[in-house]
Amino acid sequence: MVYTGDFMNKETSNQLVAKASTLENLIDYQEGSVVSRTIIDKKAGTVTLFAFDQNQGLSEHTAPYDAIVYVLDGEVEVTIAGKPVNLKKGEITIMPANQTHALSAKTRFKMLLTMIKS
């Protein structure tokens, strides 16, 4: 099950605009699921928070844009073009455009995904 929410609507945008927030507190884990919340969705790119329960993941796929993964909590194995990259809280990697990648939660983990479209 995947839940997708959107912070950038009239009701919730005031939660973030010109205010201090703690990223990892803006999204909660859900048992057996991957949860996502879009913070920004613009022509130039997107910023999305994800919370993965343990043993959840995203199967191998490609995206036409570069993406930055920043781990806010827990541990994840990101496989990029067949190469595993193990990340834990506070670490970052770049998933290059048009290269296969997949994610597998080693523990529950939260990440900030920034996709650059130009």
Chimera marker file (.cmm) of the C-alpha trace (Angstrom):
<marker_set name="trace">
<marker id="1" x="0.000" y="0.000" z="0.000" r="1" g="1" b="0" radius="0.5"/>
<marker id="2" x="1.307" y="3.422" z="-0.901" r="1" g="1" b="0" radius="0.5"/>
<marker id="3" x="-0.198" y="6.644" z="0.472" r="1" g="1" b="0" radius="0.5"/>
<marker id="4" x="0.610" y="9.835" z="-1.309" r="1" g="1" b="0" radius="0.5"/>
<marker id="5" x="-0.135" y="13.193" z="0.270" r="1" g="1" b="0" radius="0.5"/>
<marker id="6" x="0.527" y="16.709" z="-0.906" r="1" g="1" b="0" radius="0.5"/>
<marker id="7" x="1.728" y="19.523" z="1.356" r="1" g="1" b="0" radius="0.5"/>
<marker id="8" x="1.442" y="22.190" z="-1.308" r="1" g="1" b="0" radius="0.5"/>
<marker id="9" x="-2.285" y="22.786" z="-1.136" r="1" g="1" b="0" radius="0.5"/>
<marker id="10" x="-4.050" y="25.730" z="0.522" r="1" g="1" b="0" radius="0.5"/>
<marker id="11" x="-4.723" y="23.920" z="3.813" r="1" g="1" b="0" radius="0.5"/>
<marker id="12" x="-1.231" y="22.653" z="4.460" r="1" g="1" b="0" radius="0.5"/>
<marker id="13" x="1.167" y="24.958" z="2.629" r="1" g="1" b="0" radius="0.5"/>
<marker id="14" x="1.107" y="27.300" z="5.630" r="1" g="1" b="0" radius="0.5"/>
<marker id="15" x="2.708" y="24.498" z="7.674" r="1" g="1" b="0" radius="0.5"/>
<marker id="16" x="5.983" y="24.980" z="5.815" r="1" g="1" b="0" radius="0.5"/>
<marker id="17" x="6.160" y="28.394" z="4.185" r="1" g="1" b="0" radius="0.5"/>
<marker id="18" x="8.443" y="30.786" z="6.075" r="1" g="1" b="0" radius="0.5"/>
<marker id="19" x="8.453" y="28.528" z="9.152" r="1" g="1" b="0" radius="0.5"/>
<marker id="20" x="11.003" y="26.192" z="10.697" r="1" g="1" b="0" radius="0.5"/>
<marker id="21" x="10.141" y="22.502" z="10.370" r="1" g="1" b="0" radius="0.5"/>
<marker id="22" x="11.881" y="19.212" z="11.105" r="1" g="1" b="0" radius="0.5"/>
<marker id="23" x="11.738" y="17.098" z="7.957" r="1" g="1" b="0" radius="0.5"/>
<marker id="24" x="11.565" y="13.706" z="9.622" r="1" g="1" b="0" radius="0.5"/>
<marker id="25" x="8.559" y="14.830" z="11.684" r="1" g="1" b="0" radius="0.5"/>
<marker id="26" x="6.570" y="15.817" z="8.582" r="1" g="1" b="0" radius="0.5"/>
<marker id="27" x="5.892" y="12.189" z="7.629" r="1" g="1" b="0" radius="0.5"/>
<marker id="28" x="4.987" y="9.081" z="9.637" r="1" g="1" b="0" radius="0.5"/>
<marker id="29" x="5.640" y="5.400" z="9.105" r="1" g="1" b="0" radius="0.5"/>
<marker id="30" x="2.740" y="3.126" z="8.216" r="1" g="1" b="0" radius="0.5"/>
<marker id="31" x="3.040" y="-0.599" z="8.877" r="1" g="1" b="0" radius="0.5"/>
<marker id="32" x="3.741" y="-2.613" z="5.733" r="1" g="1" b="0" radius="0.5"/>
<marker id="33" x="3.679" y="0.460" z="3.511" r="1" g="1" b="0" radius="0.5"/>
<marker id="34" x="5.541" y="3.183" z="1.708" r="1" g="1" b="0" radius="0.5"/>
<marker id="35" x="4.221" y="6.666" z="2.482" r="1" g="1" b="0" radius="0.5"/>
<marker id="36" x="5.037" y="9.761" z="0.438" r="1" g="1" b="0" radius="0.5"/>
<marker id="37" x="4.355" y="13.471" z="0.819" r="1" g="1" b="0" radius="0.5"/>
<marker id="38" x="5.099" y="15.980" z="-1.895" r="1" g="1" b="0" radius="0.5"/>
<marker id="39" x="6.520" y="19.214" z="-0.516" r="1" g="1" b="0" radius="0.5"/>
<marker id="40" x="7.201" y="20.988" z="-3.816" r="1" g="1" b="0" radius="0.5"/>
<marker id="41" x="6.063" y="20.091" z="-7.325" r="1" g="1" b="0" radius="0.5"/>
<marker id="42" x="7.310" y="22.545" z="-9.954" r="1" g="1" b="0" radius="0.5"/>
<marker id="43" x="8.325" y="22.407" z="-13.624" r="1" g="1" b="0" radius="0.5"/>
<marker id="44" x="11.991" y="22.459" z="-12.564" r="1" g="1" b="0" radius="0.5"/>
<marker id="45" x="11.649" y="19.543" z="-10.163" r="1" g="1" b="0" radius="0.5"/>
<marker id="46" x="10.038" y="17.952" z="-7.136" r="1" g="1" b="0" radius="0.5"/>
<marker id="47" x="10.854" y="17.537" z="-3.462" r="1" g="1" b="0" radius="0.5"/>
<marker id="48" x="9.171" y="14.558" z="-1.806" r="1" g="1" b="0" radius="0.5"/>
<marker id="49" x="9.383" y="12.940" z="1.618" r="1" g="1" b="0" radius="0.5"/>
<marker id="50" x="9.123" y="9.151" z="1.878" r="1" g="1" b="0" radius="0.5"/>
<marker id="51" x="8.713" y="6.802" z="4.849" r="1" g="1" b="0" radius="0.5"/>
<marker id="52" x="9.351" y="3.098" z="4.160" r="1" g="1" b="0" radius="0.5"/>
<marker id="53" x="8.471" y="0.352" z="6.599" r="1" g="1" b="0" radius="0.5"/>
<marker id="54" x="11.150" y="-2.328" z="7.041" r="1" g="1" b="0" radius="0.5"/>
<marker id="55" x="11.378" y="-4.745" z="4.085" r="1" g="1" b="0" radius="0.5"/>
<marker id="56" x="9.491" y="-2.346" z="1.804" r="1" g="1" b="0" radius="0.5"/>
<marker id="57" x="11.050" y="-0.832" z="-1.291" r="1" g="1" b="0" radius="0.5"/>
<marker id="58" x="10.760" y="0.357" z="-4.851" r="1" g="1" b="0" radius="0.5"/>
<marker id="59" x="11.480" y="-2.114" z="-7.629" r="1" g="1" b="0" radius="0.5"/>
<marker id="60" x="14.083" y="-1.421" z="-10.278" r="1" g="1" b="0" radius="0.5"/>
<marker id="61" x="13.102" y="1.407" z="-12.619" r="1" g="1" b="0" radius="0.5"/>
<marker id="62" x="14.540" y="4.428" z="-14.406" r="1" g="1" b="0" radius="0.5"/>
<marker id="63" x="13.712" y="8.122" z="-14.303" r="1" g="1" b="0" radius="0.5"/>
<marker id="64" x="14.553" y="10.723" z="-16.936" r="1" g="1" b="0" radius="0.5"/>
<marker id="65" x="15.988" y="13.110" z="-14.314" r="1" g="1" b="0" radius="0.5"/>
<marker id="66" x="18.780" y="13.161" z="-11.737" r="1" g="1" b="0" radius="0.5"/>
<marker id="67" x="17.564" y="12.587" z="-8.185" r="1" g="1" b="0" radius="0.5"/>
<marker id="68" x="19.190" y="13.163" z="-4.804" r="1" g="1" b="0" radius="0.5"/>
<marker id="69" x="18.386" y="10.777" z="-1.954" r="1" g="1" b="0" radius="0.5"/>
<marker id="70" x="19.005" y="12.142" z="1.550" r="1" g="1" b="0" radius="0.5"/>
<marker id="71" x="18.307" y="9.705" z="4.413" r="1" g="1" b="0" radius="0.5"/>
<marker id="72" x="16.570" y="11.311" z="7.392" r="1" g="1" b="0" radius="0.5"/>
<marker id="73" x="16.173" y="8.167" z="9.517" r="1" g="1" b="0" radius="0.5"/>
<marker id="74" x="17.070" y="4.468" z="9.344" r="1" g="1" b="0" radius="0.5"/>
<marker id="75" x="18.974" y="2.533" z="6.684" r="1" g="1" b="0" radius="0.5"/>
<marker id="76" x="18.374" y="1.739" z="3.023" r="1" g="1" b="0" radius="0.5"/>
<marker id="77" x="20.137" y="-0.072" z="0.214" r="1" g="1" b="0" radius="0.5"/>
<marker id="78" x="19.924" y="1.880" z="-3.020" r="1" g="1" b="0" radius="0.5"/>
<marker id="79" x="20.993" y="-0.068" z="-6.095" r="1" g="1" b="0" radius="0.5"/>
<marker id="80" x="22.133" y="2.148" z="-8.970" r="1" g="1" b="0" radius="0.5"/>
<marker id="81" x="23.013" y="0.508" z="-12.288" r="1" g="1" b="0" radius="0.5"/>
<marker id="82" x="23.507" y="-2.787" z="-10.442" r="1" g="1" b="0" radius="0.5"/>
<marker id="83" x="25.794" y="-1.306" z="-7.758" r="1" g="1" b="0" radius="0.5"/>
<marker id="84" x="24.518" y="-1.380" z="-4.148" r="1" g="1" b="0" radius="0.5"/>
<marker id="85" x="24.938" y="1.805" z="-2.106" r="1" g="1" b="0" radius="0.5"/>
<marker id="86" x="24.142" y="1.463" z="1.611" r="1" g="1" b="0" radius="0.5"/>
<marker id="87" x="22.950" y="4.663" z="3.241" r="1" g="1" b="0" radius="0.5"/>
<marker id="88" x="22.079" y="5.562" z="6.817" r="1" g="1" b="0" radius="0.5"/>
<marker id="89" x="20.752" y="8.659" z="8.567" r="1" g="1" b="0" radius="0.5"/>
<marker id="90" x="22.552" y="11.789" z="7.390" r="1" g="1" b="0" radius="0.5"/>
<marker id="91" x="23.957" y="10.267" z="4.195" r="1" g="1" b="0" radius="0.5"/>
<marker id="92" x="23.216" y="11.189" z="0.600" r="1" g="1" b="0" radius="0.5"/>
<marker id="93" x="23.616" y="9.778" z="-2.905" r="1" g="1" b="0" radius="0.5"/>
<marker id="94" x="22.724" y="10.824" z="-6.432" r="1" g="1" b="0" radius="0.5"/>
<marker id="95" x="20.734" y="8.571" z="-8.732" r="1" g="1" b="0" radius="0.5"/>
<marker id="96" x="21.714" y="9.672" z="-12.260" r="1" g="1" b="0" radius="0.5"/>
<marker id="97" x="19.081" y="10.164" z="-14.934" r="1" g="1" b="0" radius="0.5"/>
<marker id="98" x="18.276" y="7.165" z="-17.145" r="1" g="1" b="0" radius="0.5"/>
<marker id="99" x="20.168" y="4.654" z="-14.975" r="1" g="1" b="0" radius="0.5"/>
<marker id="100" x="18.264" y="1.827" z="-13.328" r="1" g="1" b="0" radius="0.5"/>
<marker id="101" x="17.794" y="2.148" z="-9.596" r="1" g="1" b="0" radius="0.5"/>
<marker id="102" x="15.880" y="0.411" z="-6.801" r="1" g="1" b="0" radius="0.5"/>
<marker id="103" x="15.454" y="0.929" z="-3.056" r="1" g="1" b="0" radius="0.5"/>
<marker id="104" x="15.174" y="-1.659" z="-0.291" r="1" g="1" b="0" radius="0.5"/>
<marker id="105" x="14.569" y="-0.724" z="3.357" r="1" g="1" b="0" radius="0.5"/>
<marker id="106" x="17.103" y="-2.452" z="5.627" r="1" g="1" b="0" radius="0.5"/>
<marker id="107" x="15.264" y="-0.870" z="8.577" r="1" g="1" b="0" radius="0.5"/>
<marker id="108" x="12.382" y="1.530" z="8.625" r="1" g="1" b="0" radius="0.5"/>
<marker id="109" x="13.724" y="4.618" z="6.909" r="1" g="1" b="0" radius="0.5"/>
<marker id="110" x="12.731" y="8.096" z="5.834" r="1" g="1" b="0" radius="0.5"/>
<marker id="111" x="14.239" y="10.005" z="2.932" r="1" g="1" b="0" radius="0.5"/>
<marker id="112" x="13.997" y="13.307" z="1.169" r="1" g="1" b="0" radius="0.5"/>
<marker id="113" x="13.991" y="12.825" z="-2.606" r="1" g="1" b="0" radius="0.5"/>
<marker id="114" x="14.854" y="15.846" z="-4.727" r="1" g="1" b="0" radius="0.5"/>
<marker id="115" x="14.363" y="15.395" z="-8.467" r="1" g="1" b="0" radius="0.5"/>
<marker id="116" x="15.851" y="17.965" z="-10.823" r="1" g="1" b="0" radius="0.5"/>
<marker id="117" x="14.021" y="18.123" z="-14.157" r="1" g="1" b="0" radius="0.5"/>
<marker id="118" x="16.192" y="20.556" z="-16.085" r="1" g="1" b="0" radius="0.5"/>
<link id1="1" id2="2" r="1" g="1" b="0" radius="0.2"/>
<link id1="2" id2="3" r="1" g="1" b="0" radius="0.2"/>
<link id1="3" id2="4" r="1" g="1" b="0" radius="0.2"/>
<link id1="4" id2="5" r="1" g="1" b="0" radius="0.2"/>
<link id1="5" id2="6" r="1" g="1" b="0" radius="0.2"/>
<link id1="6" id2="7" r="1" g="1" b="0" radius="0.2"/>
<link id1="7" id2="8" r="1" g="1" b="0" radius="0.2"/>
<link id1="8" id2="9" r="1" g="1" b="0" radius="0.2"/>
<link id1="9" id2="10" r="1" g="1" b="0" radius="0.2"/>
<link id1="10" id2="11" r="1" g="1" b="0" radius="0.2"/>
<link id1="11" id2="12" r="1" g="1" b="0" radius="0.2"/>
<link id1="12" id2="13" r="1" g="1" b="0" radius="0.2"/>
<link id1="13" id2="14" r="1" g="1" b="0" radius="0.2"/>
<link id1="14" id2="15" r="1" g="1" b="0" radius="0.2"/>
<link id1="15" id2="16" r="1" g="1" b="0" radius="0.2"/>
<link id1="16" id2="17" r="1" g="1" b="0" radius="0.2"/>
<link id1="17" id2="18" r="1" g="1" b="0" radius="0.2"/>
<link id1="18" id2="19" r="1" g="1" b="0" radius="0.2"/>
<link id1="19" id2="20" r="1" g="1" b="0" radius="0.2"/>
<link id1="20" id2="21" r="1" g="1" b="0" radius="0.2"/>
<link id1="21" id2="22" r="1" g="1" b="0" radius="0.2"/>
<link id1="22" id2="23" r="1" g="1" b="0" radius="0.2"/>
<link id1="23" id2="24" r="1" g="1" b="0" radius="0.2"/>
<link id1="24" id2="25" r="1" g="1" b="0" radius="0.2"/>
<link id1="25" id2="26" r="1" g="1" b="0" radius="0.2"/>
<link id1="26" id2="27" r="1" g="1" b="0" radius="0.2"/>
<link id1="27" id2="28" r="1" g="1" b="0" radius="0.2"/>
<link id1="28" id2="29" r="1" g="1" b="0" radius="0.2"/>
<link id1="29" id2="30" r="1" g="1" b="0" radius="0.2"/>
<link id1="30" id2="31" r="1" g="1" b="0" radius="0.2"/>
<link id1="31" id2="32" r="1" g="1" b="0" radius="0.2"/>
<link id1="32" id2="33" r="1" g="1" b="0" radius="0.2"/>
<link id1="33" id2="34" r="1" g="1" b="0" radius="0.2"/>
<link id1="34" id2="35" r="1" g="1" b="0" radius="0.2"/>
<link id1="35" id2="36" r="1" g="1" b="0" radius="0.2"/>
<link id1="36" id2="37" r="1" g="1" b="0" radius="0.2"/>
<link id1="37" id2="38" r="1" g="1" b="0" radius="0.2"/>
<link id1="38" id2="39" r="1" g="1" b="0" radius="0.2"/>
<link id1="39" id2="40" r="1" g="1" b="0" radius="0.2"/>
<link id1="40" id2="41" r="1" g="1" b="0" radius="0.2"/>
<link id1="41" id2="42" r="1" g="1" b="0" radius="0.2"/>
<link id1="42" id2="43" r="1" g="1" b="0" radius="0.2"/>
<link id1="43" id2="44" r="1" g="1" b="0" radius="0.2"/>
<link id1="44" id2="45" r="1" g="1" b="0" radius="0.2"/>
<link id1="45" id2="46" r="1" g="1" b="0" radius="0.2"/>
<link id1="46" id2="47" r="1" g="1" b="0" radius="0.2"/>
<link id1="47" id2="48" r="1" g="1" b="0" radius="0.2"/>
<link id1="48" id2="49" r="1" g="1" b="0" radius="0.2"/>
<link id1="49" id2="50" r="1" g="1" b="0" radius="0.2"/>
<link id1="50" id2="51" r="1" g="1" b="0" radius="0.2"/>
<link id1="51" id2="52" r="1" g="1" b="0" radius="0.2"/>
<link id1="52" id2="53" r="1" g="1" b="0" radius="0.2"/>
<link id1="53" id2="54" r="1" g="1" b="0" radius="0.2"/>
<link id1="54" id2="55" r="1" g="1" b="0" radius="0.2"/>
<link id1="55" id2="56" r="1" g="1" b="0" radius="0.2"/>
<link id1="56" id2="57" r="1" g="1" b="0" radius="0.2"/>
<link id1="57" id2="58" r="1" g="1" b="0" radius="0.2"/>
<link id1="58" id2="59" r="1" g="1" b="0" radius="0.2"/>
<link id1="59" id2="60" r="1" g="1" b="0" radius="0.2"/>
<link id1="60" id2="61" r="1" g="1" b="0" radius="0.2"/>
<link id1="61" id2="62" r="1" g="1" b="0" radius="0.2"/>
<link id1="62" id2="63" r="1" g="1" b="0" radius="0.2"/>
<link id1="63" id2="64" r="1" g="1" b="0" radius="0.2"/>
<link id1="64" id2="65" r="1" g="1" b="0" radius="0.2"/>
<link id1="65" id2="66" r="1" g="1" b="0" radius="0.2"/>
<link id1="66" id2="67" r="1" g="1" b="0" radius="0.2"/>
<link id1="67" id2="68" r="1" g="1" b="0" radius="0.2"/>
<link id1="68" id2="69" r="1" g="1" b="0" radius="0.2"/>
<link id1="69" id2="70" r="1" g="1" b="0" radius="0.2"/>
<link id1="70" id2="71" r="1" g="1" b="0" radius="0.2"/>
<link id1="71" id2="72" r="1" g="1" b="0" radius="0.2"/>
<link id1="72" id2="73" r="1" g="1" b="0" radius="0.2"/>
<link id1="73" id2="74" r="1" g="1" b="0" radius="0.2"/>
<link id1="74" id2="75" r="1" g="1" b="0" radius="0.2"/>
<link id1="75" id2="76" r="1" g="1" b="0" radius="0.2"/>
<link id1="76" id2="77" r="1" g="1" b="0" radius="0.2"/>
<link id1="77" id2="78" r="1" g="1" b="0" radius="0.2"/>
<link id1="78" id2="79" r="1" g="1" b="0" radius="0.2"/>
<link id1="79" id2="80" r="1" g="1" b="0" radius="0.2"/>
<link id1="80" id2="81" r="1" g="1" b="0" radius="0.2"/>
<link id1="81" id2="82" r="1" g="1" b="0" radius="0.2"/>
<link id1="82" id2="83" r="1" g="1" b="0" radius="0.2"/>
<link id1="83" id2="84" r="1" g="1" b="0" radius="0.2"/>
<link id1="84" id2="85" r="1" g="1" b="0" radius="0.2"/>
<link id1="85" id2="86" r="1" g="1" b="0" radius="0.2"/>
<link id1="86" id2="87" r="1" g="1" b="0" radius="0.2"/>
<link id1="87" id2="88" r="1" g="1" b="0" radius="0.2"/>
<link id1="88" id2="89" r="1" g="1" b="0" radius="0.2"/>
<link id1="89" id2="90" r="1" g="1" b="0" radius="0.2"/>
<link id1="90" id2="91" r="1" g="1" b="0" radius="0.2"/>
<link id1="91" id2="92" r="1" g="1" b="0" radius="0.2"/>
<link id1="92" id2="93" r="1" g="1" b="0" radius="0.2"/>
<link id1="93" id2="94" r="1" g="1" b="0" radius="0.2"/>
<link id1="94" id2="95" r="1" g="1" b="0" radius="0.2"/>
<link id1="95" id2="96" r="1" g="1" b="0" radius="0.2"/>
<link id1="96" id2="97" r="1" g="1" b="0" radius="0.2"/>
<link id1="97" id2="98" r="1" g="1" b="0" radius="0.2"/>
<link id1="98" id2="99" r="1" g="1" b="0" radius="0.2"/>
<link id1="99" id2="100" r="1" g="1" b="0" radius="0.2"/>
<link id1="100" id2="101" r="1" g="1" b="0" radius="0.2"/>
<link id1="101" id2="102" r="1" g="1" b="0" radius="0.2"/>
<link id1="102" id2="103" r="1" g="1" b="0" radius="0.2"/>
<link id1="103" id2="104" r="1" g="1" b="0" radius="0.2"/>
<link id1="104" id2="105" r="1" g="1" b="0" radius="0.2"/>
<link id1="105" id2="106" r="1" g="1" b="0" radius="0.2"/>
<link id1="106" id2="107" r="1" g="1" b="0" radius="0.2"/>
<link id1="107" id2="108" r="1" g="1" b="0" radius="0.2"/>
<link id1="108" id2="109" r="1" g="1" b="0" radius="0.2"/>
<link id1="109" id2="110" r="1" g="1" b="0" radius="0.2"/>
<link id1="110" id2="111" r="1" g="1" b="0" radius="0.2"/>
<link id1="111" id2="112" r="1" g="1" b="0" radius="0.2"/>
<link id1="112" id2="113" r="1" g="1" b="0" radius="0.2"/>
<link id1="113" id2="114" r="1" g="1" b="0" radius="0.2"/>
<link id1="114" id2="115" r="1" g="1" b="0" radius="0.2"/>
<link id1="115" id2="116" r="1" g="1" b="0" radius="0.2"/>
<link id1="116" id2="117" r="1" g="1" b="0" radius="0.2"/>
<link id1="117" id2="118" r="1" g="1" b="0" radius="0.2"/>
</marker_set>
